[in-house]
Amino acid sequence: MARPMHMDSSAGPHPPRRPARIRTTLVTLLVSLPSMVLGGLLVFAVGALFGSTPALGLTVFWLVAALFVPGPTGDMAPRIFPVRRPRPEEQGALGSAWHNVTRAAGVRAVDYSLWVEDTDHLNALAAPGRIVAITSVALRLGARELEAILAHELGHHLGGDQRARMLSYWYALPLTLLRRILRRIAWRFAVFVAHAAHVVGAVGALRLFGVRKPLDTIAIVVAVATRVGFVLALAVAAVLHFGALVALPLAAILLEPFAERAQRRRGELDADRTAVDLGYGAEMRAVLELWSQRAEPRGRFARLLDSHPEIATRIEAVEARMRDIHTPPPGGPRSAHPPRFASARRFIDGRTGERSRRRDR
């Protein structure tokens, strides 16, 4: 967990307003509604095995329990994510950057915990429990660029969707557990069928027809077919047991992944907006430009299921917000040129100084 940091009460941009946070919370719950409804029906169905009264009581208990189930805490971060506490040599830069960001936002730095993931990929995350994590490579950036990344992650926490995600996770948990059970059963059945096909010679026949990795092909086809069969059987059973009305969430759940990803993309743009509002617009744009150099092109369908907007879209949104607010970042006006990273700035400054010395000669 991050060491305690002094809280500066100086004026700065305020967190997103309460109506905006409420709207984000409602939208987050709405896009998860099909899974939540089906999760409730599963709980009711389990209780119905013992009678109507136990079914109703179990469902009410499950609904109310979400309000009292404790969420994750900062100390739980290493159990959920591959992160560690900042090392002493990292704590200075990370703590200072976080102090500056939270001071600009007007929130308490000590209410959040900071973590580091050892990887060469530039990334960061914000998770319920007021967890903020960055990758080790992010610590090599300039101080302002590091603050921009942290401001983006703080924007996720201030946006209001973290608690909503916890609620949607709890209410969809029965359906999630059922999916995992069906996935495991389907895969074990697929492995059994693949080995049986090898024994009877079907694998050799597939090789004759030019099928590469026939064992894997058989296993994947059988696993997919088994899962589809399970889903169809459960859907028919649900309609027969609960009536045709249950067909609505069953149909809506097919669209839920697309809606959920769209909401996440909207959340990324909102977090970028928070970083700009806190005075890190130019630095946020520079970080996005670096990301764009490593981004791989994705197909149209893949983009529909992507949790992040295209980098070009994010850069355009950041620049549009910068034009809207027309306010300099904390610390006074900065150069109109987009900032680069510390090593690049040192290189440019060194070259400029060398040219000046030559002219002086």
Residue, then its C-alpha position, 0 to 999 in steps of 0.5 A: m500500500a502506498r505510504p501516507m502522503h500529505m494532503d494539500s487542500s489547495a484549490g484544483p479541479h473537482p471530481p466528476r459531479r454527483p449526477a454524472r457519477i449516478r448516471t455512470t452507475l446506472v448505465t453500468l448496471l443496465v448493460s449487465l441487467p440480462s446476466m443479473v436477471l438470469g442470475g436471480l432466476l438461477v438462485f430462485a430455481v435452486g431454492a424452488l427445489f425445496g419449495s416456493t417459500p425457500a425459493l423466495g427467501l433465498t432470492v431476497f437474501w441474495l438480493v440484500a446480501a449484495l449491500f453487505v458483502p465487503g468489497p476488495t481492499g487494497d491489501m487483496a490486490p496481489r491475490i487478484f492481480p500480478v502486482r507488488r508493492p512499490r520498491p523503495e527506489e520507486q516509491g519516491a517518484l510514484g508517491s510524488a506523482w500520485h500526490n500531485v494528481t490527488r492534490a489537483a483532484g482535491v481527493r485524499a491520496v491515502d485513500y488509495s493504494l499504489w501497486v506495480e506490475d513487472t512487465d515491459h508493456l506500458n499499462a495501468l489499471a484501476a480496480p474496486g477497492r481503490i486499487v491503482a496499479i501501473t506497470s514498471v515500464a511506466l516508471r521510466l516515463g517523465a514525471r508529468e507523463l506518469e502523472a497523466i497515467l495516474a490521473h487517467e486511473l483516478g478518473h476511473h475511480l471518480g467516475g462512479d462505476q467501480r461500485a456498480r461493477m461490484l454489484s453487477y459482478w455479485y448479481a451475475l455470479p450465479l450465472t458466471l459459476l454456471r458458465r464455468i461449470l459448463r465450460r469445464i464439463a464441455w472441455r473434459f467431454a471434448v478431451f474424452v471424445a478426442h482421445a476416443a477418436h484417436v483410438v478408433g482411427a478418426v484422427g488418422a482419417l482427418r490427417l488424410f484430408g489435410v486437417r492439421k492438429p486433428l486432436d485439437t480440432i476435434a476437441i474444440v468442435v466438440a467443446v463448442a457444440t457441447r456448450v451450445g447444446f447445454v445453453l440451448a437445453l437450459a434456455v428451453a428449460a428456463v422458458l418451460h419453467f418460468g414462462a416466455l417472459v424469460a426469453l427476453p433476458l435470454a435474448a438480451i444476454l447475446l447483446e450484453p457483451f457488446a453493450e458492456r464493452a461499449q460502456r467500458r470504451r465510454g469509461e476510457l474516454d471519460a477517464d481521459r477527460t478527467a486527466v485533461d481536466l486535471g491539467y494533463g491533456a498534453e501529457m495524456r496525448a503524448v502517452l496515447e501517441l506512444w501507445s499508438q506506435r505499439a497498437e496492432p490493427r484490429g478488425r471491425f468485429a474485434r473492435l466491437l468487443d474491445s474494452h478500449p477505443e481506438i487510439a486515434t479516437r482517444i487522441e481526438a477526444v483529448e484534443a477536443r477537450m483541451r480546446d474546450i477548457h483553454t486552461p493551462p495545466p497546474g504549474g503555469p503555462r507550458s509549451a504548445h508542443p506536445p510533451r515527450f518523455a524524459s529521455a527524449r527531452r534530455f536528448i533534444d535539450g542536449r542537441t540544442g545546447e550543442r548547437s548553441r555552443r557551436r554558434d558561440r564559437 
